């Protein structure tokens, strides 16, 4: 720990402080841990205070591919920009011995609570003094020679063909070795002697029916006696033997039929592997007892399991023979078969325990969720991951850690023994586990990549055998790396400088480079159909970006640095690192990927000669599916034999059961008396009922839902009650039940929102009203959508389509007619009327007045556009100007001029607020039928022959205000649609079909923001000329200094809040001073707003401001579900729980719950009634509210909707909140826009209007 390579940007004082911490082991070292692990996982995150937003300024790199991870193709390396420490963390030698069984161990395998104890305890070998088995003897002399010698030809031949010699079924073996092995077994192996005796008896006697019997049970203690004698092993019995007795028959002469030896037979392994057990030592048998402990501790199980037997045998002890561990390929086969025996026993128990009759024929056989690796087990892990996501947010980093067989610890142990890493898979598994645990400790406890609030991992095994771990990290809110600059601090995909950091360069050269592949190496394993399946070489990338699917595209600059691998020069395009995964589209894939289950091999099914095909209705046998084509490597076998975990997570997830009244499960045995069972007082108790009983006693529980309850309480199984949690942290998850379970499903829905019930009736009680069923309570709460409402919405859509074709559902007597069909809009039928419904004389007079006020520049623009309209040859214009320069003035002048001549002018704007300023203005999406969401190849929903198509054909001019606010796909979609529907000659060859299009806007107001890209702030308030000039300079991109393509802007000090204790309080108090005294003043909110870069921050500010407004708080919940069409397309959607959907807080969807108070300002997100000013982005004041929630569904293609009963908006005067609304023209002409829009929420159930929140 004394020699470090250390550099610092903090200066000498800070560097000395860091070195001191390192020497005190406060900062741990770990370099070159793994091919896929971090080389420099050390924390430069010296500060322990996470109250202030910050991100660790270092880079640590680990490999993660989207679909697969290959040890040869990828590796990890780390760059610490503030503190660079490079030293290998060595686990040490295998010199510690278990004090009970003398097995050689690494100190880190110690299970003692105190990590620095001088008396370590180990459970890997003997189960912490539970297991004692007789030691294996040293091999016979000849076997010792051929097994351990290195220079003789016979030894090399034996070691290379050891599996062949064990089976004696191949031609290329030396007769000399075979004869000596045969002689050795005849002299030492009791089973071989028995067969020799059987042969002699057949030769010397006239008995024709001789059977060789292996005795199943032995009288001697299996913990002490291991080598059987010949009389114990076999008995020659002349005459008949009952074939159904409890014994295994090996050889039955005369008829020539061989009988199978059961794997639970104590002689099975000795017969299967005679060269591993040359003395015929006993294998596992079920009647071996655990050792009696000195403490007299009572154990639930006192017999040795097969897994414990194998784990004991896989240890190296100084006083035990090493034949087993030095047998190379036969040893690999032994551990693989050992694990299959363990799995076979587990499967046999699951299918046969307690079922001795053939009642299960043609029945579905399933594996329970408690069976590790079963489909239900993997689904349970997936749901646990979803629960963690719902509680702590989405994961932020996806790391793959793969074993490196070249670790020094492995070579130091195996090289003197003339063994390779593949010869000792148990060593690889043990070292990998210790390395991974060390890495995980660095990451989670030392905050290597930031403060970790949760993680999930799964251990997998490549088909080549090496283990690797997929790790998902959930980081603290201040360490989520939201921007590309933050990502660049921890992830690099560039070759380091060989001159500045030769050690790092060498690590990258040895471990990080993919390939070569492609044309240079077509036979590379990654090549599929002539292309690299990993998409190498990757394109150079100047900066890190996040693509539309939420995946990062890392910075991969053309630095000119190269690496030579296999004689081929490779550049920056050939390696990959830790994956950043902070976006919701990637979450489902990641959770499914790390819980996908075991690898299987591809096989070809060949039918028999008569080409019989299995019956199509063969019952589903999950046990057979689990075993069929299962690929098991030696490393995986040893991992599972040692009982190492294959999955892990933090925080822990407690799965909560629930039931209907009187329907909880009761466990009983077949021989239990029903009357005695029912008379037991505890029969009526359950964990779920105990929760409701606890709510009567503890006030803390009355504020929590069922799954929130476990964060504060823990269930005492013995006393069958809940108690306050003293330590630990656990989150709860309701067990999933399908909708087909009826009331149980609706009970689960209610449990997601019900807090502190004390009875089943309380769960059905909503606003003091107790409903008769949970289904009714769900509908009253707005948690579910009634099918009748959905049917009515479908009928409304059908009616719209029929009306567009001059028909109606009334023309079809057999079809039901939708309710509220009279409320359907008829805009398509009145398009021409609405666009021509103007007073020509008033418009002409208005035009003359506006035209006379025009400046020379405005008049020039007007004349150029009018000239294009009069020529009727089309044209596209863009009017660019700052806010307040008269763009709207020109729009009004153009509209008045053309409409006065009975010409059609279509006026649209990208936002609802902007459309209110245009005479007859609409939003682009509603008027031009632009789809939401919009894609690269989308078109507008405009079809030939419709009223809208005819209107566009007749339109002389189309004005689109605030055009920079729309995505380019919107313009491309309109261009394609107009080329299609415009009937003019050669319209398909002209842009926008030959129509005159005028766009307007200010690019300064729209900064170049990429979704999920770097955060940006904007300021709208203009107080001084200096401030206005500063804003314009920012818009022109000339403010500040350029830094690698980004502008560095210094905020003026007079705009900053510098003195504060609580930043949230300071921000709110500065923007809304004395809020409690002005909350009822509507004008108070008109000139104030707080902008934030993320929705999360907005939610925090909103909740805080809402808490300052007096009055009762109303909470509205959404009915979240996945559409049936989505579940049909992908089974993955069916596994999304309601709680997970409720937890989504993406920019594309409204939050699950909306909290409002009377007098609180809110923002309208959809266009309800533009004529009344109720459009997108309108700021409203809540004046009334109702708890009544109706069911709605949107017309957009989304499966999540939020509803209130009926939203009615009125624009009011300052003096009278109930006055009639002002006219639209007045509102449009009001430059100060002081008109106040008030939101009223009414309970108008029959109308059942719909919108998306």
Beta strands, then each sheet from edge to edge (+ up, - down):
strand 1: 59-60
strand 2: 78-79
strand 3: 96-97
strand 4: 104-105
strand 5: 210-214
strand 6: 234-238
strand 7: 248-252
strand 8: 397-402
strand 9: 452-461
strand 10: 467-475
strand 11: 527-528
strand 12: 531-532
strand 13: 545-546
strand 14: 552-553
strand 15: 563-565
strand 16: 568-570
strand 17: 579-580
strand 18: 647-650
strand 19: 652-656
strand 20: 713-716
strand 21: 721-724
strand 22: 730-734
strand 23: 765-766
strand 24: 769-770
strand 25: 875-880
strand 26: 904-909
strand 27: 922-923
strand 28: 955-961
strand 29: 996-1001
strand 30: 1041-1043
strand 31: 1046-1048
strand 32: 1114-1117
strand 33: 1119-1120
strand 34: 1153-1156
strand 35: 1161-1163
strand 36: 1179-1182
strand 37: 1200-1201
strand 38: 1206-1212
strand 39: 1236-1242
sheet 1: 1+ 2-
sheet 2: 3+ 4-
sheet 3: 6+ 5- 7+
sheet 4: 17+ 8- 10+ 9- 18+
sheet 5: 11+ 12-
sheet 6: 13+ 14-
sheet 7: 15+ 16-
sheet 8: 19+ 22+
sheet 9: 20+ 21-
sheet 10: 23+ 24-
sheet 11: 25+ 29+ 28+ 26+ 27+
sheet 12: 30+ 31-
sheet 13: 32+ 34-
sheet 14: 33+ 37-
sheet 15: 35+ 36- 39- 38+
end
